[in-house]
Amino acid sequence: MSEKNTRATNPFTLTFGRKPQSYIFRYEDTEEVISSFMMEPPTYQVYLISGVRGSGKTVLMTAISKELEEQEWITVDINPNKDLLEEFAERLSDACHRLPNLMEKGFNVSVAGVGIGIGASNEKRDAVSRIEELLDILVKKNKKVLITLDEVRNDDNMRIFASQFQALIRKDYPICMIMTGLYENIYAIQNDPALTFLLRAPKTFLKPLSIREIMASYKSIFEIDMDEARQMAALTKGYAFAYQALGYLMWKHKDKMEFDEILFKFDTILFESVYQKIWESLSDKDREVMIALSHKGEVKVSEFMDSIGMNVGNFSRYRDRLKNKGLIISQRRGTMEMALPRFDEFIDEVEFNR
């Protein structure tokens, strides 16, 4: 690594959700969503992004949001831990007031939902009426709105908001929405009887990043040869957080530590930041399957079932669930293997400490 790079800012980040300086663009996923939203009328007005923790769901949503902002869309990021309708009304009002010459003279909305200013009413109005009034202004100005909701959960708050969003769509308001979440949360939302319209919404499950692109990135940033870059890239298995974590550690410690020491820190970051939470979310039987699969590499499904004494009928549901959670992957028909890098080593540590 050059002296110039040593003094420069680390291009990798360990912060979840923030778009790093070194970012591998997901062209296919990004263009699919943007082209759909930009159609007249939109092909779809809701997209669901699912994936394992650390797969880059929030970063992809942020990248799409930035692209649409450049097309002069109004983007509204909503906190799922707050009242979603009230939050949408307030954030939409804030976004509108930041744009010059958008709001009609004298129009304003206070935090409490009371209109103030010239010609404004002092009567408190509910969130829906405020949202529709703002959207009516945006329609006149030919503006479109993108709502982003990160790490959604299937609760009453979400049901009320999604139902109202559907009502706004029926009124032909120019609004679109992206929601991200873990597989189990997205699945629960799509299959909620009160939210059946979301069953038709396309769902993007994030695949691993291209190993070739990771290799090219490491080679360029660290000024290393192709073999070393290939070994580093292979270590990440295309997992977005691993790409960032290994890059971050190499940038910080490459000239001070042996690679084994860096690898130890890499494991610690993966284990403590992501894998422990993933493990805690699994059922006892899911854990048994993952333990049995540990250190086996790519295996034939039929042989693996025999080794753990399960048949197709009872094994398929565990395999499908683990696959949907992003923990196992099938590179070839009839086979499966661990999807996440160094997860075998994490299981070893769990078993040792049990």
C-alpha positions as CSV (number, residue, x, y, z in Angstrom):
1,M,0.0,0.0,0.0
2,S,1.4,3.3,-1.0
3,E,2.4,6.1,1.4
4,K,-0.4,8.2,-0.1
5,N,-3.0,5.6,0.7
6,T,-1.6,5.2,4.3
7,R,-2.5,8.8,5.0
8,A,-5.9,8.7,3.2
9,T,-9.3,8.0,4.7
10,N,-10.2,4.4,5.0
11,P,-12.5,3.7,2.0
12,F,-14.2,0.8,3.9
13,T,-16.7,1.1,6.8
14,L,-18.0,-1.1,9.6
15,T,-21.1,1.1,10.0
16,F,-24.2,-0.6,8.9
17,G,-26.4,1.2,6.4
18,R,-23.9,3.9,5.4
19,K,-22.8,3.8,1.8
20,P,-19.0,3.4,1.9
21,Q,-16.5,5.1,-0.3
22,S,-15.6,1.6,-1.7
23,Y,-19.0,0.4,-2.9
24,I,-19.7,-2.4,-5.3
25,F,-22.7,-1.2,-7.3
26,R,-25.6,-3.7,-7.7
27,Y,-26.5,-2.6,-11.2
28,E,-29.2,-5.2,-11.9
29,D,-31.1,-4.7,-8.7
30,T,-30.8,-0.9,-8.8
31,E,-31.9,-0.5,-12.4
32,E,-34.8,-2.9,-12.0
33,V,-36.3,-0.8,-9.2
34,I,-35.6,2.6,-10.8
35,S,-36.9,1.7,-14.2
36,S,-40.1,0.3,-12.7
37,F,-40.7,3.5,-10.6
38,M,-39.9,5.8,-13.6
39,M,-42.4,4.2,-15.9
40,E,-45.6,6.1,-16.7
41,P,-47.6,4.7,-14.9
42,P,-45.1,2.8,-12.7
43,T,-44.9,-0.9,-13.3
44,Y,-44.8,-1.4,-9.5
45,Q,-45.1,1.2,-6.7
46,V,-43.7,-1.0,-3.9
47,Y,-40.4,-3.0,-3.8
48,L,-39.4,-5.3,-1.0
49,I,-35.6,-5.9,-0.4
50,S,-34.8,-8.9,1.7
51,G,-31.5,-10.5,2.8
52,V,-29.4,-11.7,5.6
53,R,-28.0,-9.2,8.1
54,G,-25.0,-7.4,6.5
55,S,-26.0,-8.2,2.9
56,G,-26.3,-4.5,2.0
57,K,-30.1,-4.0,2.0
58,T,-30.0,-0.5,3.5
59,V,-27.1,0.5,1.3
60,L,-28.9,-0.6,-1.8
61,M,-32.0,1.3,-0.8
62,T,-30.0,4.4,-0.1
63,A,-28.3,4.1,-3.5
64,I,-31.7,3.9,-5.2
65,S,-32.9,6.9,-3.2
66,K,-29.9,9.0,-4.2
67,E,-30.4,8.1,-7.9
68,L,-34.1,9.2,-7.8
69,E,-33.2,12.4,-5.9
70,E,-31.0,13.2,-8.9
71,Q,-34.1,12.8,-11.0
72,E,-35.7,15.4,-8.7
73,W,-37.9,13.0,-6.8
74,I,-38.7,13.9,-3.1
75,T,-37.3,11.1,-0.9
76,V,-38.8,10.6,2.6
77,D,-37.0,8.2,5.0
78,I,-39.4,7.0,7.7
79,N,-38.3,5.6,11.1
80,P,-40.2,2.3,11.7
81,N,-40.0,2.7,15.4
82,K,-42.4,5.8,15.3
83,D,-46.0,6.2,14.4
84,L,-45.6,5.7,10.6
85,L,-48.4,7.9,9.4
86,E,-47.4,10.8,11.7
87,E,-43.7,10.3,10.8
88,F,-44.6,10.3,7.0
89,A,-46.6,13.5,7.4
90,E,-43.8,15.3,9.3
91,R,-41.0,14.1,7.0
92,L,-42.9,14.9,3.9
93,S,-43.6,18.4,5.2
94,D,-39.9,18.9,6.0
95,A,-38.9,17.7,2.6
96,C,-41.3,20.0,0.8
97,H,-40.3,23.1,2.8
98,R,-36.6,22.5,1.9
99,L,-37.4,22.9,-1.8
100,P,-37.6,26.5,-3.0
101,N,-40.8,27.8,-4.5
102,L,-42.6,24.5,-3.9
103,M,-45.0,25.4,-1.1
104,E,-47.8,27.9,-1.6
105,K,-47.4,31.2,0.1
106,G,-48.6,31.1,3.7
107,F,-48.8,27.3,3.9
108,N,-47.2,25.6,6.8
109,V,-47.6,22.6,9.0
110,S,-46.4,22.6,12.6
111,V,-44.9,19.6,14.3
112,A,-48.2,19.2,16.2
113,G,-50.1,19.0,12.9
114,V,-51.7,22.4,13.2
115,G,-51.6,24.6,10.1
116,I,-50.0,28.0,10.8
117,G,-49.2,31.0,8.6
118,I,-51.2,33.2,6.2
119,G,-54.5,31.6,5.5
120,A,-53.7,28.5,7.5
121,S,-56.2,26.9,9.9
122,N,-55.5,26.6,13.6
123,E,-57.5,23.4,13.7
124,K,-55.6,20.3,14.4
125,R,-55.7,17.9,11.4
126,D,-54.9,14.2,11.3
127,A,-51.9,12.8,9.5
128,V,-53.8,11.6,6.5
129,S,-55.3,14.9,5.7
130,R,-51.9,16.6,6.0
131,I,-50.3,14.0,3.8
132,E,-53.0,14.3,1.1
133,E,-52.7,18.1,1.1
134,L,-49.0,18.0,0.6
135,L,-49.4,15.4,-2.1
136,D,-51.9,17.5,-3.9
137,I,-49.3,20.3,-4.0
138,L,-46.7,17.9,-5.4
139,V,-49.0,16.7,-8.1
140,K,-49.5,20.3,-9.3
141,K,-45.7,20.6,-9.4
142,N,-45.2,17.3,-11.2
143,K,-43.2,15.9,-8.3
144,K,-42.9,12.3,-7.3
145,V,-42.3,10.9,-3.8
146,L,-40.2,7.9,-2.7
147,I,-40.8,6.5,0.8
148,T,-38.0,4.4,2.3
149,L,-38.6,2.1,5.3
150,D,-35.7,0.2,6.7
151,E,-35.9,-3.1,8.7
152,V,-39.7,-3.3,8.7
153,R,-41.7,-5.5,11.1
154,N,-45.2,-6.9,10.8
155,D,-47.1,-5.0,13.6
156,D,-50.2,-2.9,13.9
157,N,-48.2,0.2,13.1
158,M,-47.1,-1.3,9.8
159,R,-50.6,-2.6,8.9
160,I,-52.2,0.8,9.4
161,F,-49.5,2.6,7.3
162,A,-49.5,0.0,4.5
163,S,-53.3,0.1,4.3
164,Q,-53.2,3.9,4.0
165,F,-50.4,3.7,1.4
166,Q,-52.7,1.5,-0.7
167,A,-55.5,4.0,-0.3
168,L,-53.1,6.8,-1.6
169,I,-52.2,4.6,-4.6
170,R,-55.9,4.1,-5.4
171,K,-56.2,7.9,-5.5
172,D,-53.4,8.0,-8.1
173,Y,-50.9,9.9,-6.0
174,P,-47.3,9.8,-7.4
175,I,-45.8,7.8,-4.6
176,C,-43.5,4.7,-4.5
177,M,-42.0,2.8,-1.6
178,I,-39.1,0.6,-0.8
179,M,-39.0,-1.5,2.3
180,T,-36.1,-3.6,3.6
181,G,-36.2,-6.4,6.1
182,L,-35.1,-9.8,7.2
183,Y,-36.7,-12.7,5.3
184,E,-39.0,-13.6,8.1
185,N,-40.3,-10.1,8.6
186,I,-40.9,-9.5,4.8
187,Y,-42.6,-12.9,4.6
188,A,-44.9,-12.1,7.5
189,I,-45.9,-8.7,6.0
190,Q,-46.6,-10.1,2.5
191,N,-48.7,-12.9,4.0
192,D,-50.7,-10.7,6.4
193,P,-54.4,-11.0,5.5
194,A,-54.8,-7.2,5.9
195,L,-51.9,-6.5,3.4
196,T,-52.7,-8.8,0.5
197,F,-51.8,-6.1,-2.0
198,L,-48.1,-6.6,-1.0
199,L,-48.2,-10.1,-2.3
200,R,-48.0,-8.7,-5.8
201,A,-45.1,-6.5,-4.9
202,P,-41.8,-7.8,-6.3
203,K,-39.3,-9.0,-3.7
204,T,-35.5,-8.7,-4.3
205,F,-33.4,-11.2,-2.2
206,L,-29.9,-9.9,-2.3
207,K,-27.4,-12.3,-3.7
208,P,-23.7,-12.3,-2.9
209,L,-21.5,-9.6,-4.5
210,S,-19.5,-10.6,-7.5
211,I,-16.2,-12.2,-6.4
212,R,-14.6,-10.8,-9.6
213,E,-15.6,-7.2,-8.6
214,I,-14.4,-7.7,-5.1
215,M,-11.1,-9.0,-6.4
216,A,-10.7,-6.0,-8.7
217,S,-11.6,-3.6,-5.9
218,Y,-9.0,-5.1,-3.5
219,K,-6.3,-5.2,-6.2
220,S,-6.8,-1.5,-7.1
221,I,-7.1,-0.2,-3.5
222,F,-4.3,-2.2,-2.0
223,E,-2.0,-2.3,-5.1
224,I,-1.5,-6.0,-4.7
225,D,-1.2,-8.8,-7.3
226,M,-4.1,-10.7,-8.7
227,D,-3.4,-13.9,-6.6
228,E,-3.5,-12.0,-3.3
229,A,-6.6,-10.1,-4.4
230,R,-8.3,-13.4,-5.4
231,Q,-7.5,-15.0,-2.0
232,M,-8.9,-12.0,-0.2
233,A,-12.0,-11.9,-2.3
234,A,-12.6,-15.7,-1.9
235,L,-12.4,-15.2,1.9
236,T,-15.5,-12.9,1.8
237,K,-17.7,-15.3,-0.2
238,G,-19.3,-12.2,-1.7
239,Y,-20.9,-11.2,1.6
240,A,-21.1,-7.4,1.6
241,F,-20.3,-6.9,5.3
242,A,-17.3,-9.3,5.0
243,Y,-16.0,-7.3,2.0
244,Q,-16.2,-4.1,4.0
245,A,-14.8,-5.7,7.2
246,L,-11.8,-7.4,5.5
247,G,-11.0,-4.3,3.5
248,Y,-11.3,-2.1,6.6
249,L,-8.9,-4.2,8.6
250,M,-6.4,-4.6,5.8
251,W,-6.3,-0.9,5.2
252,K,-5.7,-0.3,8.9
253,H,-3.3,-3.1,9.8
254,K,-1.7,-4.4,6.6
255,D,1.7,-2.9,7.3
256,K,1.6,-3.7,11.1
257,M,0.1,-7.2,11.5
258,E,0.5,-10.6,10.1
259,F,-2.4,-11.9,8.1
260,D,-3.4,-14.4,10.8
261,E,-3.8,-11.5,13.3
262,I,-5.9,-9.7,10.8
263,L,-8.0,-12.8,10.2
264,F,-8.6,-13.1,14.0
265,K,-9.9,-9.6,14.1
266,F,-12.0,-10.3,11.0
267,D,-13.6,-13.3,12.7
268,T,-14.3,-11.2,15.9
269,I,-16.1,-8.5,13.9
270,L,-18.2,-11.0,12.0
271,F,-19.0,-13.0,15.1
272,E,-19.9,-10.1,17.4
273,S,-21.5,-7.7,14.9
274,V,-23.6,-10.2,12.8
275,Y,-23.3,-13.9,13.4
276,Q,-24.3,-14.0,17.1
277,K,-27.6,-12.2,16.2
278,I,-28.2,-14.6,13.3
279,W,-27.6,-17.6,15.5
280,E,-29.9,-16.4,18.2
281,S,-32.7,-16.0,15.7
282,L,-32.5,-19.7,14.6
283,S,-34.7,-22.5,16.0
284,D,-33.0,-25.4,17.7
285,K,-33.5,-27.6,14.7
286,D,-32.1,-25.0,12.3
287,R,-29.0,-24.9,14.5
288,E,-28.7,-28.7,14.4
289,V,-28.7,-28.6,10.6
290,M,-26.1,-25.8,10.5
291,I,-23.9,-27.6,13.0
292,A,-24.1,-30.8,10.9
293,L,-23.3,-28.9,7.7
294,S,-20.3,-27.1,9.3
295,H,-16.9,-27.8,7.6
296,K,-18.4,-30.0,5.0
297,G,-18.2,-27.5,2.1
298,E,-20.4,-28.3,-0.8
299,V,-22.4,-31.5,-0.2
300,K,-25.1,-33.4,-2.0
301,V,-28.4,-32.8,-0.4
302,S,-29.4,-36.5,-0.5
303,E,-26.2,-37.6,1.2
304,F,-26.5,-34.9,3.8
305,M,-30.0,-36.0,4.7
306,D,-28.9,-39.6,5.1
307,S,-26.1,-38.5,7.4
308,I,-28.5,-36.7,9.8
309,G,-31.3,-39.2,9.5
310,M,-33.9,-37.0,7.8
311,N,-36.1,-37.6,4.8
312,V,-37.1,-35.2,2.1
313,G,-40.5,-34.5,3.7
314,N,-39.1,-33.1,7.0
315,F,-35.7,-31.8,5.7
316,S,-37.0,-29.6,2.9
317,R,-38.7,-27.1,5.2
318,Y,-35.5,-26.6,7.1
319,R,-33.4,-26.3,4.0
320,D,-35.8,-23.8,2.4
321,R,-36.0,-21.7,5.5
322,L,-32.2,-21.6,5.9
323,K,-31.8,-20.8,2.2
324,N,-34.4,-18.0,2.5
325,K,-32.6,-16.6,5.5
326,G,-29.4,-16.5,3.4
327,L,-27.5,-19.0,5.5
328,I,-27.1,-21.8,2.9
329,I,-26.7,-21.6,-0.9
330,S,-27.0,-24.0,-3.8
331,Q,-24.4,-23.4,-6.4
332,R,-25.4,-26.5,-8.3
333,R,-28.5,-28.5,-8.5
334,G,-28.9,-31.0,-5.7
335,T,-26.1,-29.5,-3.6
336,M,-25.8,-27.0,-0.8
337,E,-23.2,-25.3,1.3
338,M,-22.7,-22.6,3.9
339,A,-23.4,-19.2,2.4
340,L,-21.5,-16.9,4.9
341,P,-17.8,-16.7,5.2
342,R,-16.1,-18.2,8.3
343,F,-19.5,-19.3,9.7
344,D,-18.0,-22.8,10.3
345,E,-15.4,-21.2,12.6
346,F,-18.2,-19.3,14.4
347,I,-20.1,-22.6,15.0
348,D,-16.8,-24.1,16.4
349,E,-16.6,-21.2,18.9
350,V,-20.3,-21.6,19.8
351,E,-19.9,-25.3,20.4
352,F,-16.6,-24.8,22.4
353,N,-18.3,-22.3,24.7
354,R,-21.5,-24.3,25.1
